[in-house]
Amino acid sequence: DDVEVVTATIDLEEVRSARSAPSRGLQSQQAQKYPRINLDVRLSKRVDDQDYQLQGQSVPMHLQYYEPEEEIALGGACWLWDYIRRCHAAGFFIPLSGGIDSCATSVMVFSMCRLVVSAIDNGNKQVLQDARKIAGEADDTDWIPANPQELMYRIFCTSYMGSKNSSSDTRTRARDLSHDMGSYHVNIDIDSVTTAIVNVFSSWSNWMPRFKSGGGSSAENLALQNIQARSRMVLAYLFAQLLPTFRGRRGGGSLLVLGSANVDEALRGYLTKYDFNDDLLTKNFVAGSSADIPLLEKDWASTNFDLPILQKFLSAVPTAELEPITSSYVQSDEADMGITYDELSTFGRLRKNDKLGPWGAYCKLLSTWGSQNSAQNPNDQPPSASQIADKTKFFFTKYAINRHKMTVLTPSLHMEQYSPDDNRFDLRPFLYPGFDWQYAKIDRDVERREKAEKGTGKEKEEEADVD
């Protein structure tokens, strides 16, 4: 509902207990007195006009507190439904990669359809009218979606945009998830598009760029990966505009394109500027460490939504699949980023929630990562000050040089406190100077600590010789 009005009958005299100090004796005598002033104004009807003893006060409402996974599923669903209604779109379109990010976004759409069908079953005529309008039904139609899958098929389109670098595992996961949710699925390959674009450059330069596995440089390798991501963005919008007409929807229309970026990769800059993540819902969730996991783990979504396929997404290794797969090499997101998702999540909270820069983050991590209590295994040695310093400088360097990418991300749905979204949420500079002063201070502290450790070690050796 756009507007929900809640009324209650209350007793204004219940504030009497706040008029005196909660004590006796001397403190009570010294308490400020609140005089009663009679005015020719009433906030309620007179006793003679209505018998309040018979009516009684309103019973306090029971507040329902949701689990994190429920909040994500329900909050995201309501946000999507509000968005699509007010845009008068024909539905949603998402490039379904077979990875956890696009999977979580698709599950939110499925959650939306579940809420819509539930509201229709409960007799909400406005929701039914909106659903019919989005699905392209005529004004005099009697169509009512029987289940969430039927509504999904009408308003949600998924597409696996594979290439020669894609694996059969991700293609199968995308197809199976679409089947279980009921979405209209498109399975296409983009090799002809990317090859044609690369050939334009090759015909001009008489030089063919190569992947790193084929002997190419880092620049060549990155360019060949980015052209795949950007080609998917162009194709996503093409299919989003034409699919409603192709499927015979009354009035045609177009679909809203959903993106599936996440907070941690955005912080690191591990995304292609102007790819299909620059769409309606740049989903500020955290793959592998924060908000995607509560939605999908603990069998919550797979059990409540009857989607057992979700467990396969959780166990899959995050990969972009933009480089050729060989017998000795399979692309991995964490290996490409040089930092784990858990570490990125920690730095993200230090940067945004705690408002710490390089030096402050380094000092904080000395007490969290650097303590023996932080080790998951008691036998493991915690990272040294030098290792923490290197990781801190690595993160802030990558964050600073890639911050400009945040300016093209669309306004997002925020399920995390440390989103780097530049639109209305994290209004920080997108061009940073160097952190030379902070890094130098960190280096001096590391040098001081290492000298102190060497001195302590030398004293222990001397004590051992004496003994």
Protein Blocks (a to p, Z undefined) as FASTA:
>chain_A
ZZdcddddddfklmmmmmpccbehjllmmpccddddddfbdfbdcfklpcfklnopaddd
ddddddfklmmmmmmmmmmmmmmmmnopabdcdddehiaklmmmmmmmmmmmmmmmmmmm
nopaklmmmmmmmnopafkbcbdcfbfklmmmmmoccdddddfkbcfklmmmmmmmmmmn
opacddddfklmmmmmmmmmmmmnopacddfknopafklmmmmmmmmmmmmmmmmmmmmm
mmmmmnopghiiaddddddddfklmmnopacehiaklcfblcfbdehilmmmmmmggolm
mmmnopaklmmmmmpccdeklaccdfkbccdfklmnopafklmmmmmmmmmmnopafklm
mmmmmmmmmpmklpmblkbccddfklmmmmmmmmmmmmmmmmmmmmmpccdddfbfkbcb
fghklccdfbdcdfklmmmmmmmmmmmmmmmmmmmmmmmmmmmmmZZ
